[in-house]
């Protein structure tokens, strides 16, 4: 028997239905930030709360609700969990083989200043990984690198979560933007242009924001030249590429330009004082780079896992190759046809029992398809695993040692994997029940103030799903229809959904779990949430005000 979504299920009232729909979200905040539960316990109990409310309040059949949770849990394992496992595994290989010492030296040779290191690794390198791979790779790898350099794990994870705001809208080769074209019929390049006229205004301030959080206002001013080089080069490239090249390359190009510009700038300029953390200052005078020296070949070898990673995930992100890897390629290229055959053999998409076509969309009246999507070859985590395999040969490791590190890695992050499966399961339950759409419909009733609240939809969507792509797919049509009804430009509403969504990435349960796993803070996820929450709200407020102004005063900024 089919279940039809009812957005006024509670007392035939949209308001009461929305109040009930928001309970799991508020519970998760309470469990982590106030009760200080371990991440996996907060995830498990939040999933249970959402299941109970979906069944009792929104009248979802028990079997349907449970199977939607399993669909989310599988997605939590592949691709998200798979990326985390392989990312941390690759990092552990460099540590266990002693090569991270050389990586650390190479960064310190540019500057020993912790502020500049944060800009290079958290902001620029993290943005590059977001543009190439997306999902959890940027935070997992860049946070682990910072910890290896000597950063406090909490600060490393928190800074990388906040830095990841700037590139998220164009992450994974522009997928969040292109995903909105299908449901809305609006060209991806036009959406890209509009996002490119919002996000750079936030991105240009992120480097200063990071250093301000680390050190305070005065210490941030000391490195203002480097901050400006990092932020302005990134924002300018993001604007130009998003408006003239499309949504696929803004992150990759912006990150590379920012990284190279800052590295070159540091050859000619250094801050008057070298900033170190309080725990380092007593030994700062004796702790200098000149104590050890490594050849260019040794440095290149140490960095090779991440260089290879970059090559692999860049290829994995190219649309034609991505299609072949997932077994959907229909071209004539012989090599790609061969890859497609392997991708097809390693892609499994069985229907979800009691869920596939059993839920009727409450807006369109169409049945909703539901599959367990297991694209093993096409997953970005597989690209990272291949980089780890190549690194095994470069570092001349035995298969036994390589395998031991892999098993140790899985054991290290088993609890974060549970957390991720539960929170993604929670997201799927709320989507099937119609709870997310209920919240969206309430915001849509704000009328003339909708331009201000439009980004909040994206923020909520990314908080719950952990993905700007998912939030855009979920709310794109609602944003478009509502904008047209209140006299707002639909293009601006779609951009606001994506730009607002990026500010929710740093507090998403999935992102928190990824960051905690990468830096060894398993069980301390509540501290990370408290660290990032206020910054998420402030950035969201900035996007809300900007969107409202662009709709009413700065309409000339809309393409």
N, C-alpha and C positions, 0 to 999 in steps of 0.2 A: 504493500500500500504506500502511495506517494505522500510526502509531507510538503505542504505549501507554506512558504515563509510568511509569517504574519508580523508586521512591524508594529502593530498595536495590540499585541497578544495579552498584555497585562492590563486588565480592566478596560479593554477597548480604548486605551489612551496611549498616545505616542509619548507623552511626558513620563508616565509611570513605566512604560516599557523601556525608555531610555535610562531611567534611574536604576532599574534592575540590570540593564545591559552593562552599565558602568561598574557594577559591584565587583566583578572579578579583577578589573584593572585597579580599583582602589584597594582591594584585598592584597594584590601583589605588592603595591607600594607599601602598605602597612606591614606585610610579612617581612619585606627586606629592610626598609628604612627605619621602621619603628620596633618591630618585634625582633629584628636582626636574625631571622632564620637563615640557615645555610641555603645556598642557591637552589640545590636540588630539592630540598624540602619545600621551599617557597613555590618552586615549579610544580611539584606533585600536587600540593594542596590547592594551588590556583586552578590546575586542570580539573580537580575534583569539584571545586566550587562552580566552575563554568559548566561542567556536565550536569550538575544538579539543577542549576538555573535554566539551562537549555531544555531539560526534560520537564521540569515542573512549571516554569513560568512561560516558556516559549513553545511548549507542547511538542518538542521534537521526540519522535520515538526513541526509546532507549537504545535499540540496536543501531539506529542511524547515528545517534550522538556518539556512541562508543566507536563506531567504525570511522567517523570523521576524525576522532582523536588519533586513531591508528594511522590514518592517512598523513596527518601532520607529523606524527612521530617518525614515520618512514622518511618524510622530507627532511626532518631534523637530522637524520643520519646521513642521507645522501640528497643534496650535496653539502649541506652545512657542516655536519659533524666530520665528514670525510676531509673537508678542507682544513679543519682544525687539527685533526690527527696528523695529516701529512705536513702541515706547516710547522707544527711543534717538533715533529720528527726530523724535518730538515734542519731546523735550528739546533736540535740536540746532537745531530751528527757533527756539526761544526764545533760544538762545545767539547764533545767526547774525544774528537780527534785533535784537539788543541788549536784548531784553526781560528777559533773565535778570538783568541789572544791577538792574532795578527790582524783580524778585522778591527778589533778595538784600537790597535796601534794606528791603523790607517785613518780612522776617524779622528783620533787624537792628533795626528800629524797635520790635519787641516786646522783644528783648534782644540784646545783642552777645555774651552769654555762650555759649560753644560748647557747654557742657553742656546748657543749656536748648534750644538749637537742635537738638541730637541727640534730645531727648525729643519735641519738636514734629514733626520731620520723620521720623526713623527709626522712632520708636515709634508715635506717634499717626497721622500721615499714612500711614505704611507699613501700619499695621493696617487703615486704611480701604480702601486699595487692595487688600489681601488679601481683605477681606470682599466687595468689589465684583467683583473680577476674578480674583484668585488667580494661579496659575502663576507666571510670572517678573515680572509687572508691578510688584509692591510693591518688590522689591529693586532692579530696574532703574531705576525712576523716583526713589525716595527716595534711593538712593545717588548718582545723578547730581546730584540737587538739593544734597546735602551737599557734593559736590566743587565744585559751582558756588559754594557759600557759602565755600569755602576750606579744607575738610577734606582731610587727606591721603587719597588714593584708597584705600589699603589699609585705613585705619581706617574710612573711609566705608562701604566694601563690607562689612567685617567687622561693624561695628556694625549695619548694616541686616540682615544675615543673622541675627544673634543676636536683634535686636528682632522679627524676623518669626516667632519662636517662639510668642509669645503668641497670635496670631490664627489660626494655620494650621488648627487643628482645625475651625474654623467658616468657613474660607475659601470664596470663590466662592459666596456665598449659601447656605452650609450643605451644599454637595454632599458633602464627606467624611463627614458624619454620615448624610445620607439614603441614601447609597450602601450603607450596611450593612443597611438595612431589608429589601431584597429577598432577599439570600442567607440572612438569619437569621430573618426573620419577626418580629423585635422592633421595636416602634414607634420611629421616628426621634426622636419627642419624648422618649421614655424614655431613649434613648441620649444625647440632648442634655442632659437633666437630669444624668446621671451625669458626662459630660465637664465640665459646668458646676460640678461639685463637686470637680473635680480641677484643671483648668487655671487657674482664677483664683488658686489658691494659688501657682502658678508665676508667673503674669502680674504679680501684685502686686510681685514682687521684680525683674522684668526692668528697669524704669527705673533702680533702684539699681545693678543689675548693669552696665548700660551705662555709667553714669557712673564706677563703680568701675574698669572696664576702661580708660576714657579717662584718668582723672586720679589714681586711687588713693583710699584710704579717706578721708583728711582732706579732700580737695577735694570728695568726694562728700557728706560731712557738711555742707559749707557750703551746699549747695542741697537739703538734705533736705526742707524744706517743699514745694518744687516737685516733688521726686521722689514724695513722698507724695500730692500732689494728682493727679499723672499716673497713678501706679500704682493707688491706691485707687479712684479714679473709674472707671478702666478695669475693674478686677477686679470691683467691685461691680456695674457695669452688665452685664458678661459673665455673672455668676452669675444676676442677676435675669432677663435676657432669655433665657438658655438654659433656665432652669427654668420660665418662665411664658409665653414667646412662641414657643419652638421654635428650631430650628437655623439658620434663615435670616438673622436679623438681629443676633446677638450681636456680630459684628466691626464692622459698620457703626455700630451704636449706641454700642458701647464706645469706638470710635475718635473719633467725633464728640464724645461727652461728655468724653473725656479731652482732646481738642484744645481745645475751647471752655473747659473748666474751667481748663486751664493758661494759656491766652492771657489770660483774664480775671484770673486770679490774679496774673499778671505785671504787670498794670496797677497793682496795689496793693503789690506786693512785688518787690524786686530783691536779688540777693546782694550782700554787702558788697564783694566784689572780683569784677571781671569776668574770667572765665577765658578766656585765649587760648592758642593753641599756641605752643610755644617759638619757632618761626620768625617769629611775629607780634609778640612782646612788645617788640622794639626799636622798632617803629613804632606801638605801641598808642596812645600818647598822641596822636599826630597822626591816627590812623585812627578817626574818629568819624562817626556817622550824620549829624550836623548839616551836614556839608559839602555834601550834596545834599538836595533835597527834591522829592518827586513828589506830584502830586494823587491823590486817591482814584480818579478815573477812570483815570489812567495805571496805577495799581497793579492795578485791576480788569482792565484790558486786558492787562497783562503776565501775570496769573494765568489769563486766560481759557482758554488751551489745557488747563490742568489742571481748570478748572471744567467745561468742556465734556466733557473726558475722563470726569470723575466722572459727569456726567449720562448719557453714552452707555453706559458700562460698567454703571451701575446698571440701566438699561433692559435691557441685554443679559443681566443676571443674573436678571431676573424670570422665573420658570419658564414662564409662559404665552407670553411674548414669545420666550424662548429656544427653546421648542418650535416656534414659528412660523418663527423664523430658520433653524432646521435642517431645515425642510420636513416636520415631523411633526404640524402642528396640525390638529385635527379639529373645532374649534368652529364657531360660526355668525357670529362677528364679521367683518364685511365687510373691515375694514382688515387684521385679522390674517390673513384668508384670502388677501388680496393679498400680504402679506409672506411667507406660507407658500409661495405659488407661486414667488416669487423665491428663497426659501431652498431650495426643492426643486430648482430649476434650478441652484443653485450648491453643491449637496451631492453629492459623489461617493463612493460606497462600493463599489468593485469588490472582488471576492473576491481574497484573496492566493493566487496559484498555488502548488500543492504544499503548502499549509498549511491552507486552509479545510476544516474537518471532517476533516483528515488526522491530527490529534492526539487521542488518547483520554485524557480526564482519568483519572489513576490512582486518584483517590478515588471518583468517581461512576460512571465507565465511560461517560460521555457524550462525544460528539465536541465539539471546541472550534471554534466559528466564528472566522474570521479575515478581517477586512476592512481595506482601506486607507481610513481614515476621514478624508475631506476635507470638512469643513463650513466652507466659505469665508465665507459670510455670518454664520453663527452664532459664528465664532471671536472671542474677545475682542480679538485683534489687529486685526480689521476695525473694531471700535468705536473703537479708538485711532487707526486710519488716518483714519476719518471726522472725528475730533477734529482731526487734522492738516490735513485738507482745509478744515474750517471756519476753522481758525487762519490758513490761507493768505489767506483773504479779510479776516479781522480785521486782520491785519498788512499787508495790501495788497502781498503778494508776487506776483511774476510766476510763471507756471507753470515757466519755465525755471529760476529760482532754487530753487523748491520741488523740482523734479526733481533738480537738482544735489545738494541736501542729502540727498535720498533715496538717490542712488547712492553718495555719500560715506559714508553710514551703513552701507549694505550692505558696502562695501569695508572699513569699520572693524571690522565684527564677523564677517567671513567665517570666521575660525578658530574663534571660539566656537560658530558654527553647526555646524561640523564636529564639535567636541567633543560638543555636545548630541546630534546625530544618532547618534554612536557609542555614547555611554553609554546612551541610550534603547534603541538596538539591542541592547546588552548585556543590558539589563533584560528585553527580550522573549525573547532567546535563553534566559536562565536560567529564565524562566517556562515556556516551551514544554518545555524539558528536564526540568522538575520539580525543578530545583535549589533554588529558593526554598522550595517545600513541604517538601523534604528537611530544610532547616535548621529550618523550623517544627516538624516532627515531632520533631526532637531536643530542642528546647526544651520541647515538650509532655510529654516523658518525665520532667520534673523533679518531678512529683507534687505534694506538699504545698508545695513551693517555687515552683510555677508562678505564683501571684499575683505573686511578685517578678520572675520572668522574663517575664511576659506583655507588659509594655511593650517589651521588647527585640525582640519580633517586629515591632511597629510601627516601631521605630527602624531595623531592618534593611530592612524593606519600603520605607520612605521614602528611606533612603540609596540603595537600588538603583534605585527607580522615579522618585524625585524628587517624588512626589505622595502626600499623605496619603490622598487618595481611592483611588488605586491600591493602596496598602498595606492600606487597610481592606477593599476588595473582595477582595484576595488572601487575607487572613488571617482575615476575619470569621467564616467558618464554622468554621475550625480553632479559633479562640479559643473560640467558643461550645461546640463539642463537647468540647474538652479541659477547659474550665471545669466543665462538667456532670459529667465523669468524675472530677474530683478534688475536687468539692464546693465549687467557687468559684462565686459568682453570675455567670452569663453576661453580665449587663449590665455588671458591673464589668470583665470581661475585654475586652468590646468597647470600652469607654471607655478602658481602658489601652492598647489597640492604637492608638487615635487620639492620646491624650495622649503616649504614648511616641514615636509617629511624628513629632510636631512637633519633638522634640529632635534628630531626624536630618535635618531640612530644611536646617540650616545647613552640613552637611558633604556633602550630596548633590552628586554631580558636576554635575548640571544646574544647581543653585542656584549653585554655585561659578562655573560658566561664565557664567551670566547676570550675576552680580555683577562678574566680571572684565571682561566686555564693556562694562558700563554705565559703568565708571570708568576705562577705558583701561589695565587691567592684563593684557591678553592676553599669555599666556606666563608669567605669574606666579601662576597658579592654585595652585601648591604653597604659596606664602606664605599665601594665604587659607585653605587647608585647615589649615595648622599653627596659624593664628590662631584658628580656630573649634573645632578638634577637642576640645581639653580642656574647653571650655565645654559642648559637646554631651554629653560623657560625664558631667560633673557634673550636668547637668540631667536626663539619663536616670536617673541614680542616685536623684535626688530623686523622680522619678515612680515608680520601682520600689519604693522604701521606702514611699511614700504608698499605692500600690496594695496592698502586702502588709499594711499597717496597716488599710486599709479592709476588707480581706477577713477579717482575724482579730481586730482590736480595735475598729475604728471602723465596724462594719457598719451603725450607725444612719445613716451618711451616704449609704447606697445607697437610692435612691427605691423 
